[in-house]
Amino acid sequence: MISARKPDPTILIIFGAGGDLAWRKIIPALYNLFLDGWLPDNFEIIGLDLKTFSNEKFKKRLKEGIDNFSRSGKAKLEDWKKFAASVSYQKADFTSVESFKKLSHRLNEIEKKWGVSANRIFYMAIPPSFIETIAKQLGKSHIAKDKNRARIVVEKPFGHDFVSARNLNRIICDIFDECQVYRIDHYLGKETVQNMMAFRFANALFEPIWNRNYIEHVQITVAEQVGVEHRGGYYDHAGALRDMIQNHLLQLICLIAMEPPVSFNADEVRNKKVDVLRAIRKYSKEKVNNYVVRGQYSEGWMEGKHVTGYRNEPGVDPKSVTETFTAIKFFIDNWRWQNVPFYVRTGKRLPERTSVITIQFRPVPHRAFPVESIESWQHNRLIINIQPEMSIRLSFQAKKPGLKMIMNPVDMVFSYKDAYNSNPPEAYETLILDTMLGDATLFMRGDQVEAAWEVVMPILNVWQVSSSEDIPNYAAGTWGPEEAEALVARDGNNWLISPAISNETKKKKSK
């Protein structure tokens, strides 16, 4: 988490610098940190890739990415010149010892010029298949041997299943100390996600009721309007369970369910998250289908436009049974959460783009009001909107103005855009700065990654041996298959939509 100090002198080396991730996310994030004065005076970015770029062509491409994706808008010429002075490109074959010798020489040159040993951050913005290769080359070249200053950043997916994740952990930790490895999940850098810890642990108001005695159930919805776009080849081997639930949604569950940490030391916080993952109930193969729903979108209509089905997307097998939607009912078997269902769902080609967490509290033990006064009665709810709106809403009952005692649900709202004038930093800005500062609080530890895979492996194992006969089973533009509604309806519940999202939908329809 961002501190008040600037990082020490830093050299950031981006493997795969010619790719989409660097163009859309990493460089715009670094540029915004530069504009806001967070980068150290001695700072250098070295881009590595197999592609043939001159320095000028490489910088021109990066500027286009900033102009398109930076929250600060198009780069001003003077600001860009100052930032670009610290950017260079080096063509590199990641399998070649010579490429790493050349990189080592370049790093030593920079540190000699600065007269100081710098942080060396090796950012792997590359396909997962290259992680092992680059890690071994870094080990052989000894350019990342300083445990206090050398760090590697690894993007998801971290493994394809539990066995591959464990093997990758072993390979990396044979070369680096765990304290050097920053497994990045951009969801944990989002402002509202970070605010969940502040909300829970900086306020005495909610802690006494944050347990099974007062909370009836928890819902998490992460919905996307888009299809797989240009990621069909990757997505068809991943699916919604691996792509979203194994990392993003399980991390949200950890933040909601974790015990209060003694301090905000990185390992202390991560210990509490691992405790949650280990307490999540693992279903036997006979029970998986009672608690898990999968779906795949077919063609449909979205905002007046016809969209194709998943099987017709580029790079997707025409007979694919890969899920684009998953809904699961989780239970956390510990004293705080025993028998409280955590309903999670995520999918593509859903009606709205939204990430929202809803905490539904138990009803009052006795309703003393006459029946006619409580026709619109609803549960007290805490609604945490992560995107597109960033807000926290508390929904409770109040008397409607008038001469009769009529109850009506009302909201108390904390909204980022109303409370603060400045735009909050993007998730990658927070996480990259934390990497430079050596703060691993918001990053995944090795045992945390493996514990998350252990949660989903029973589901994946069942799906691997049982082909689904009813896929595709939901039309694009709907909220997923009917079985997902039945999953919560069996408990007398229904999926909830944030009031902010509902209002946005009404605005769209009225245009």
N, C-alpha and C positions, 0 to 999 in steps of 0.2 A: 504494500500500500504506500502511496506517495508520501514522502517525508518533506520537510521544509528545506533540505539541503540538496545541492547539486551533486551529481555523481563525480567520481574521480575521472581523470583523463581516460578516454575510452576509444577503442577501435572496434567497430562493429563489422563483422565479415558475414556477408549474406550469400550462402550457397543457393543457387537458383535465382539469382538476382534479375535474370531476364524474364522471369515467369510472372504469372498473374497475381500471386500473393504479394510479392514485393511491390508490384506496380499499383495495386489497389489499396493495400493496407499498410505495409511496413514503411515504405518511404513517405506517404502522406502523414503517417503518425509521427515519424521522426521530424518531418518539416514543421508540424504543429508544435512539437516540443521545442524546436529551435525558435519559432516565433514567440513562444511563451517564456523563453529564457531558461529552459530546464536543461539544455545540453551543456556539457562542460566546455570551457574555452578550448581545450585540446580535445578535438573530436574528429574522427575519420570514419568514413563508410567505404568499404571495399566490396564491390560486387563481383561475384564469381559465377561463371556459367560457361557452357560449351558453345554458346552462340558467339558469332563474330560481331563484336561491337567496337567502334572507336569510342574513346572517352566522350567525345562530343555527341555522338549518336546515342550513347547510353544515357547521358544526362538529359538529352532532349526527350527521350521516352519517359524518363522519370518525371520530368516537368509536366508532361501530358497527363500522367497519373495523378499528380497533385492537383492540376487544374480541374480534373474530373471528379476527384474523390475526397479532397481535403475539406474538412468542416469549415476551414477559414476561407474557402473560395479560391479563385485563381491566384497563382503566385505573383506577387509584385516583383518587378524586375530587379530592384536593388536587393530585396530580401533573398530572391532566388540566387543571385550571384554569390552572395555571402555563404549561403547554404551549400551550393554546388561546388564551391572551392574545396570543400572537405569530402568530395565524392570522387571515386575513381573506379575503373573497371579492369578486370583481369580475366582473360579467357583461360579456362581451366578444365582439364579432364580429371574428374573426381577419382578415377582409378589410377592416376599417374602420380608416382612419387615425385617426379620433377615439378609438377604443379604445386605441390605442398612445400617443396624446397624454395620455390620462387615466392610463395606466400610468406614463408618464414623470413626470408631475406627482406621482404617489403615491411613486415611488422617490426623487425629489428631496426630498419632504417627510420621508421616513424618514431619509435621510442628514443632512438639516439638523437633525433632532431629535437624532440620535446625535452630530453634530459630527464625522463622519468619512466618507470614501468607503468604501463597502462592496463586497464581492464581489457581483456580480449573476449569479445562475445561472438560466438560462432552460431549463426542463425541458420537452421536447416529448413529453408523454404523450398523443399524438394519433395518428390514422391517418396513414400515410405521405403521403397526398395533400395534407395541410396543411403539411408541412415546408417546402416551397418558399415558400408564401404567407407563413408566419410569419417565415421567414428574411429575406425581402425587406422585410417591414414593420419588422423590427428594424433592418435597415440604413437604411431611410428615416428612421426616428425617431431614429437616433443614440443610442439608449439602451444599446447594447452596444458602443460604440466603444472603450472602455478595454481594450486588449489584455491588460493584466496582471490585470484584475479581472472582466471580463465573459466568461462561458463559456456555451456551449449544450450541452445533453445531448440526444442523438438516439437513440431506441430503434430496435431492429431491427423490421421488415426495412429494411435500407439499400439500396434499389433492388430491382428485380424480376429483373434480369439485369445483365450486365457494362455494357452501354451506359447503362442507366438509373442504375446506381450511379455511373458516371463522370460523367454529366451532373449528378447531384445533388451530387457532390463539387465540381464546377466552380462550381455556383450558390452553394453554401455558402462556398467558399473565395474567391469574388469579394467576399463581404461580410465574412467573418471570416478571421483568420489560422488556420492549422491548429492552432496551440497553444491556440486557444479552443474547439475542437470536441472533444467527448467522446462518441464513438460507443460506447454501452453494450452489453455482452453480459454478462448476469447470471451466466453460467457462470464467467466469469473472477473473480468475486468470491467464489465458494464456497471455504470454508476448505481443503478437501482439494485443490482445484485450485491454490490459492496454495502449499500445502505441497509440491507437486511441484517447484517451483523450489528451495525450501529443501532438500528431499530430495536433489535432483540436485547442487546447487552448494554446499551447506554440508557435504557429507560426502565424504571422499576414498575411501570404501570402494567406491562403485559407478562412479565416473567411468572408471577404467581398463577396465571391461568393458562400458561403455555404447556399444556399436558393433556392426557387422556380424560381427566375429570371434567374439562371444560370444552375441549375441541372435539367436535363430532367427526369431521373428516377434512382432508386437505385435497385440493385439486390443483394440478399444474397442466396448463395447455400451452404448447408451443406450436403455433400454426403458421404455415407458409402458403401464400397464394401461388407462388411460382411452382413450375414443375422441376424436372432435373436439369433443365437448360443444357449447358455444354458438358455436364458432368455425368452423362449417361453411362459411359464406360466404367467409371469409378463406382457410381451409385449402384449399378446392377450387381456388384460384388459386395456391397455393403448393406444397403437397406436402412430403414428408419431406426431399427433397434440399435444397430452398430453406430450409425451416423449421428444420432441425436440422443438416444436414451442412455447408452453406455457411458457417455461423458457428460453432456450438458445437463440433462434432466436429473441424473443421479447426483450431480453436484448441487443442484437446487434443493433436492431432498436433504442433502447433508446440511446445508445452511439453515433450513427450516428446523431440522430435527436434532442437530448437534447439542451437546451439553455445553454450558458456559465454560469457556477456556479460563485458565488461571491468569494467562497473559496473552498478548497478541504476538508472542514469539511464533515464528513460522511453524516449527515442529509441534508446538502445543496446539495450535489451531488445526493442523493437519491430523494430529492424533485423534482429535474429537470427530473429525470427518470419517476417518477410517473406522472408528467405533460404530458409527451409523451404518456404514456399508456392511460391516460384519454382522450387524443385527438384523439386516433385511432378510426376511423369510425367503428361503430358496424352495421352489415348488418341485415336487416329484413329477416325473414325466406324465403320470396319470392325471395330475391336477393342472398342468400348464394351461390347457384349453379352457379351464374354468375361470382363470384369472387374466388371461392374455387374449387380445384380439389383434389380428393383422388384416390389412387391406391394401388394395392397389387401385389407383384411380383409372377410370376409363375416360373416354372423351366426354365433353360437356361444354357448358356455357359459363363464362366468367365475365362479368361486367359487360355483357352484350356481345362478347366475342367467343367464337367457337375455338376450343382448344383440343389438342389431340390427346389420346390416351397414352399411358406410360409405355405400353409395348410398342408404340409407334415413334417413340422419342429416339433421336440419334444415339447410336451406341448401345441400345438396349436390345436384349434377346427378344424376338417376337413372341416367344413362348414363356417369357420370364414369369416366375412366381415371387420375385423380390417384392417385399412389402414397402409401400410408400406411406403407410399409416400404421401406427401401433398404439394401442391403449392397454394399460396394465393397471391392475389393482395390487399395490404393494402393501405389506405389513412390516412394521419394525418391532421386533420382539425384544423389547426392553421395558423397564418400569414406566418410563415416561409415555410411551406410545402404544403400549399393548392394545391390540384390537382396533386401533384407529386406522381406517383405510386411507391410503395415499393413492388417489386416482391420477394417473398421468396419461396424456395423449399427445401425439405429435404426428404431423402429416403434411404432405404436399398437395397442392391444388385444393386447398380449403378456402372457405369464403373470405377470410380475413387474414392479414398478417398480424399476428399478435403473440406475445409471450406474457402470460398472466398466472399468478398464483393466488388461489382463493382459500382462505382459512375459514371454515364454517364452524361456528360455536354451537354448543348444545342449547336446546331451548330452555327457557326459564322453567323451573319445576312446577309452577302453578300459574295459570293465566286467570287473574282475578277480574278481568274486564268482561263485559257482556259480549255475546257472540257477534252482534252487529257492529261492534267497535273494532273488531280485529279481522275484518274481511281481507285486508291487504297485508296481513301479518307475514313477516318472513324472518328467517334466522339472522342473528347478528353475524356479520361477515367482515373479515379483513381482506382487502383486495390489493395485491401488489402488482402493478403494471410495470413490466420491464421494457416492452416495446409494443407499438411505436410511441405511445404516451408513456412518460415516466412519472408514476404517481403512486401514492399509498392512500387507499380509501377505507374508512371505517363506516360500515353500514349498521344503523341501529334504529330502534323504534322511537317515534316522537308523536306527540299529539298534533293532529291536523288543526289549523286555526278554525274556530267556529264555536257554536254554542253546544255542540255534541262532542262526546268523548270518542273520537275516531282516531285510531292508530294509523300511522303512515311511515314507511321506511324512508330515512333520510341519510345523507352521506356527509361525513367530515373528510375533507380532501387536502392532502399535501401534494402539490404539483410542482415539479422541478421548474417548468417554464414560467410559472407564476411567482415562485419563491425566489428565483435567481435570474439575474439579467444575462449572465454569460452562458455560452454554450458549454455543456460539460464535455470533458475530454472523451475521445473515442476509447474503446476498450484496449486497443493495441497501444495507445499512448501510455496508458496506465501500466500495462504489463511490460512494455519495453523499458520504461523508466525504472520500474521495480527490478528488472533484470540488471540494469546498470548499477543500481544501488545495492544489489545483492540481497534483496528481500524476496524470499520464496513463498511468502504467505499465500498468495493467490495462485500458486502453481501446484500441479499434481506431483505427489511423491510416488516412488515406484510401487510401494505396497498399496497405495491408494488406487493406482491404475489396475493392479491385479485384483484387488477386492471388488472393483466395479465390474471387471470381466466375470468374476465368479457369480455375481448376481444374475447376469443375463445368459450365462452358458447353458443352464438347464432349458431355457426357452429355445436358444439356437439349436441345441441338440435334438429337441423334439421336431422343430421345423425342418431340420436337415433330412430326417427320415420319413416325414409325412408331407406329401405334396398337397397343396390346398386346391380343392376342386372348384371353389367359388371365387377365384381371383381372375380378373378384376371384379371388385364388389362395391365400389362407390363411384358415382359420377363426379367428375371435376366440378368444383363449385359447391359441393355439399360438405357436411361435417363428418364424413367418413362412413363406414359401414354401419348398418342397423345394429349389429352385434355390440358395437361400442356403446350405444345407448342402453342396450340390455344389461351391459356389464355393471353400470351404476344403478339402473332401474331396479335390479334385483334387491338392492339395499334400500329402496325407497328414495333414491336420490336422482338427480339429473345433472347433466353437464351445465355449468354456469358460464355465462359470457359477461365479461366486464362491462359495466355501464358505459365506460368511455368508448369501447368498441361498438356497442349497440348504437350509441349516438352517431358515431362515425358512419356506420352502415346506413342509418336513416338519412344523413346528409347526402351520401352518394346516390341513394335512390331518389331523392328529391330533385337532383340536378337533371 
